[in-house]
Amino acid sequence: MESIDKIHGTFEKKQSEQKNGQVSAAVIKRLPRYHRYLGDLLREGILRISSASLSRLMNVTASQIRQDLNCFGGFGQQGYGYNVKYLYGKISELLGVNEGYRAVIVGAGNLGSALAATHMFERRGIARVAMFDTNPDIIGTKIYGIPVYSVDELGSFCERESISIGVLSVPKEAAYDVARVMVDAGVKGLWNFANMELKLDNPDVIVENIHLGDSLMKLCFKIKTKSEEADND
Amino acid sequence: MESIDKIHGTFEKKQSEQKNGQVSAAVIKRLPRYHRYLGDLLREGILRISSASLSRLMNVTASQIRQDLNCFGGFGQQGYGYNVKYLYGKISELLGVNEGYRAVIVGAGNLGSALAATHMFERRGIARVAMFDTNPDIIGTKIYGIPVYSVDELGSFCERESISIGVLSVPKEAAYDVARVMVDAGVKGLWNFANMELKLDNPDVIVENIHLGDSLMKLCFKIKTKSEEADND
């Protein structure tokens, strides 16, 4: 049984890898979700898990899980299951977690403060070193322990402190100005909550635009479809 | 020229439609983004737009745009371009916008307040009628005009006020309790910001889980990949 599994594992490994031993883009896309679940398991003290259990937990077929994870070599002997810590570490490494990225949050309103309150950054090895705002009432204070500076200092700060990630929780109208200052100061990636699609001329800077409204719309569409189904029953 | 275009339009229409004149799932998935762009154009007072201009704006090929939108009949005569208002209305209808859905936001912390401050809901025809929290200091106040009630009243309120959508901006630990109360009170869809995957036994209730961390991770991965590319140059 073990040898068949081994052969199966090797076959799947070949299938899911691309040239130069790179993990395929399709697998990469699914990894953040595995990372999230494995992180939760680790925090619960669960150190190993079978593909069947992980399958039930994540609502993904066991065969998909094997295909996605076996190429990391995280599968132990038959009957042992996956080593959660090892897999979590491997996926973290692959995804660029714990690269020591440093981030700033621009815009210290409700959304900026909500982002300051989460554990999202620390869990991915990202240090949030400062927040920036234009409001004199909050400049000089700390929000969840993060110091708030004037947006006038944004460029020089990012340059001096080697900031890699800029989070934009500013109004739409301010987004391009803030983005340009950060890009000129060497920031490598922008996480954009300004509710507009930020397009930069500089192809070296990565932008992740968050569009919560699209998700809300998906929800409405599904509710509508479900109601219509029910009406037709 | 016009007749060729018409034939082309009809052909594409057939291709992108499924049985019973339904728009295909692939097109549906792309519609929220069209809806967002068309809404922005309308607010700027732009009433018609060519597929070429929309293509540049949205960074999608003109042929993809024609394929996605021609089945709505929103394309006018050759050289006229799309009727923005008509298309926006058609897509809104299809997506379940303006169905008159009523929503509550549970959790009036930073994230809940940020959600109270956006125009996201109103733009999709959703009325936010109330917020709920456990903090006695904010119960009885209004946040951006929305009254805040005690979470003890959540169930009876949802039932009495025919609430369709529940937004969860509560801590992870409270998510299931809050969800159950709302589902029992007839809420049809949950928009979950509690940073965990909410799974309900009731297949009739739609859940949209928001995982901002997955997007942050994608950003890290792209920065890392880009840096490695640069190192190899």
Interface residues (C-beta under 8 A of the other chain):
Chain A: I28 L31 P32 R33 H35 R36 D40 N59 L94 L95 G96 V97 E99 Y101 G109 N110 L111 S113 A114 A116 A117 T118 M120 F121 R123 R124 I126 S164 I165 K188 G189 W191 N195 M196 K199 D204 I206 E208 I210 H211 L212 G213 D214 S215 L216 M217 K218 L219 C220 F221 K222 I223 K224 T225 K226 S227 A230
Chain B: I28 L31 P32 R33 H35 R36 D40 N59 L94 L95 G96 V97 E99 Y101 G109 N110 L111 S113 A114 A117 T118 M120 F121 R123 R124 I126 S164 I165 K188 G189 W191 N195 M196 K199 D204 I206 E208 I210 H211 L212 G213 D214 S215 L216 M217 K218 L219 C220 F221 K222 I223 K224 T225 K226 S227 A230
